[in-house]
């Protein structure tokens, strides 16, 4: 019976056989190409990494008593691999975040003026990270920082009609040590050297003086800086950062 069916339907038997062979071959090629796309073969880790992040800093006790909600800012980093093909990198960083602001608009001698007072926190220093480069789409890492934080308050006058800066005054500045730690994840697409970068971390500094807006004084002063009070407090923030890192 098997012999007679083969004689009667030879093309059908041969067709099934070729279909099965080609299906297996295509599936094998697809799996191999998928593995090649997902498993990037790293011959040598890049020596440099630069990163740019936007971030929100959520103040914790005790500094949250003196600040206007969450603070927004940005961070720039450049790091160099300490040893060839090793997961440790070290470099420098700069961070700026606005802590407090107040704006008043008024007319002086026929000129419409916008006067803004603000307090910013600038931080710069050294950063060191451990980047294990596990062969995953999401690559975790950890980094620590140590540097100097500068709390600076300024008054900025702008001509509203001409949209030009009239003057800028430095009202108050202090400097203090700063430190922090981040736990991050690199999101690695097919372009392996350009990565999405998400971090959760802590930003902190010892006690120092700074100015911040007293909301009870809003609408009662002539110049914005007069609504700011001086405080002494240590600083601690929970930080969420989202950005891009580039390795080369």
FIPAKOL-740726 format. One record per residue (C-alpha): x, z, y; residue in three letters. Coordinates in pm, whole numbers, padded with zeros to 5 digits, always signed. Layout:
REM FIPAKOL-740726
XZYALA/...
END
This chain:
REM FIPAKOL-740726
+00000+00000+00000UNK/+00280+00089+00243UNK/+00457-00239+00153UNK/+00142-00444+00202UNK/+00066-00280+00540UNK/+00419-00353+00655UNK/+00372-00718+00556UNK/+00032-00737+00727UNK/+00130-00552+01050UNK/+00507-00592+01101UNK/+00485-00620+01480UNK/+00285-00297+01504UNK/+00544-00096+01310UNK/+00832-00246+01506UNK/+00649-00184+01837UNK/+00604+00187+01763UNK/+00969+00217+01669UNK/+01095+00052+01989UNK/+00854+00257+02201UNK/+00978+00582+02045UNK/+01346+00486+02090UNK/+01303+00384+02456UNK/+01095+00696+02533UNK/+01369+00920+02397UNK/+01635+00727+02589UNK/+01445+00742+02921UNK/+01374+01114+02875UNK/+01742+01180+02802UNK/+01854+00986+03112UNK/+01597+01168+03328UNK/+01711+01509+03206UNK/+02074+01418+03261UNK/+02010+01290+03614UNK/+01800+01598+03693UNK/+02081+01823+03577UNK/+02329+01628+03788UNK/+02112+01667+04098UNK/+02046+02037+04048UNK/+02390+02136+03919UNK/+02631+02033+04192UNK/+02983+02031+04049UNK/+03205+02223+04292UNK/+03567+02113+04270UNK/+03683+02344+04553UNK/+03489+02569+04788UNK/+03499+02460+05155UNK/+03732+02662+05378UNK/+03506+02691+05685UNK/+03144+02789+05747UNK/+02959+02788+06080UNK/+02608+02929+06120UNK/+02338+02940+06384UNK/+02039+03175+06359UNK/+01733+03266+06555UNK/+01638+03626+06494UNK/+01390+03900+06568UNK/+01512+04260+06603UNK/+01256+04531+06532UNK/+01365+04860+06698UNK/+01365+05180+06497UNK/+01384+05545+06602UNK/+01499+05661+06852UNK/+01555+05347+07063UNK/+01204+05208+07003UNK/+01066+05468+07247UNK/+01232+05284+07539UNK/+01192+04913+07455UNK/+00917+04653+07497UNK/+00821+04579+07137UNK/+01034+04346+06923UNK/+01343+04175+07063UNK/+01422+03805+07012UNK/+01766+03651+07017UNK/+02018+03422+06851UNK/+02344+03453+06658UNK/+02647+03221+06617UNK/+02914+03270+06349UNK/+03231+03097+06234UNK/+03404+03212+05913UNK/+03714+03109+05719UNK/+03770+03150+05345UNK/+04039+03415+05305UNK/+04181+03275+04981UNK/+04153+02929+04835UNK/+03844+02890+04614UNK/+03755+03262+04639UNK/+03411+03393+04746UNK/+03533+03603+05043UNK/+03507+03478+05401UNK/+03594+03638+05735UNK/+03553+03537+06097UNK/+03382+03610+06427UNK/+03028+03623+06561UNK/+02831+03642+06886UNK/+02476+03767+06926UNK/+02245+03789+07228UNK/+01900+03948+07241UNK/+01666+04035+07526UNK/+01564+04401+07530UNK/+01348+04441+07840UNK/+01227+04229+08134UNK/+00999+04237+08439UNK/+00915+03955+08683UNK/+00773+03965+09037UNK/+00690+03663+09253UNK/+00682+03694+09633UNK/+00738+03499+09956UNK/+01034+03569+10184UNK/+01073+03374+10513UNK/+00853+03095+10382UNK/+01040+03067+10049UNK/+00850+03133+09726UNK/+01078+03347+09509UNK/+01060+03457+09148UNK/+01272+03766+09087UNK/+01338+03870+08729UNK/+01509+04186+08610UNK/+01617+04203+08249UNK/+01832+04399+08009UNK/+02017+04211+07736UNK/+02222+04327+07442UNK/+02531+04116+07375UNK/+02736+04176+07061UNK/+03060+04021+06943UNK/+03313+04112+06678UNK/+03432+04043+06323UNK/+03222+03954+06022UNK/+03319+03953+05654UNK/+03104+03827+05370UNK/+03091+03791+04993UNK/+02945+03455+04886UNK/+02952+03429+04505UNK/+02832+03064+04500UNK/+02619+03102+04190UNK/+02489+02765+04074UNK/+02130+02820+04185UNK/+01897+02669+04441UNK/+01886+03013+04609UNK/+02232+03165+04651UNK/+02241+03534+04752UNK/+02522+03691+04955UNK/+02608+04001+05158UNK/+02803+04042+05481UNK/+02913+04327+05706UNK/+02995+04332+06078UNK/+03189+04545+06321UNK/+03224+04478+06692UNK/+03129+04571+07046UNK/+02779+04576+07196UNK/+02735+04531+07570UNK/+02411+04640+07735UNK/+02381+04454+08065UNK/+02102+04455+08325UNK/+02069+04182+08588UNK/+01844+04070+08871UNK/+01792+03692+08892UNK/+01637+03524+09198UNK/+01493+03171+09168UNK/+01350+02941+09435UNK/+01016+02837+09285UNK/+00969+02535+09515UNK/+01312+02384+09449UNK/+01342+02530+09097UNK/+01696+02644+09181UNK/+01888+02963+09120UNK/+01935+03158+09445UNK/+02146+03446+09321UNK/+02220+03673+09029UNK/+02322+04040+09050UNK/+02471+04257+08778UNK/+02288+04588+08812UNK/+02428+04792+08522UNK/+02655+04746+08218UNK/+02783+04965+07935UNK/+02980+04892+07617UNK/+02976+05068+07280UNK/+03088+05006+06921UNK/+02842+04816+06702UNK/+02806+04757+06331UNK/+02562+04615+06079UNK/+02502+04465+05737UNK/+02300+04163+05621UNK/+02160+04061+05284UNK/+02108+03687+05288UNK/+02007+03385+05083UNK/+02139+03032+05121UNK/+01879+02769+05034UNK/+02082+02480+04894UNK/+01925+02130+04904UNK/+02074+01810+04759UNK/+02306+01796+05060UNK/+02510+02089+04936UNK/+02713+02151+05254UNK/+02410+02200+05481UNK/+02204+02504+05388UNK/+01899+02691+05503UNK/+01992+03053+05572UNK/+01758+03355+05565UNK/+01874+03713+05620UNK/+01743+04069+05633UNK/+01969+04330+05787UNK/+02043+04627+06006UNK/+02192+04625+06359UNK/+02316+04956+06498UNK/+02529+05126+06763UNK/+02610+05485+06867UNK/+02453+05651+07169UNK/+02498+05478+07505UNK/+02330+05432+07845UNK/+02105+05137+07925UNK/+01816+05040+08153UNK/+01468+04947+08034UNK/+01130+04884+08192UNK/+00901+05178+08263UNK/+00558+05019+08224UNK/+00399+05291+08437UNK/+00589+05150+08736UNK/+00460+04796+08698UNK/+00281+04686+09016UNK/+00412+04980+09217UNK/+00760+04854+09316UNK/+00890+04587+09554UNK/+01175+04462+09335UNK/+01166+04438+08952UNK/+01483+04640+08891UNK/+01316+04938+09061UNK/+01076+04956+08765UNK/+01366+05015+08523UNK/+01471+05365+08416UNK/+01805+05477+08273UNK/+01807+05607+07916UNK/+02064+05744+07674UNK/+02003+05663+07309UNK/+02163+05534+06992UNK/+02034+05200+06871UNK/+01907+05086+06535UNK/+01714+04767+06459UNK/+01578+04602+06146UNK/+01667+04232+06176UNK/+01514+03914+06034UNK/+01720+03595+06081UNK/+01643+03232+05999UNK/+01891+02953+06057UNK/+02128+02690+05921UNK/+02481+02713+05780UNK/+02727+02426+05748UNK/+03030+02434+05518UNK/+03331+02207+05559UNK/
END
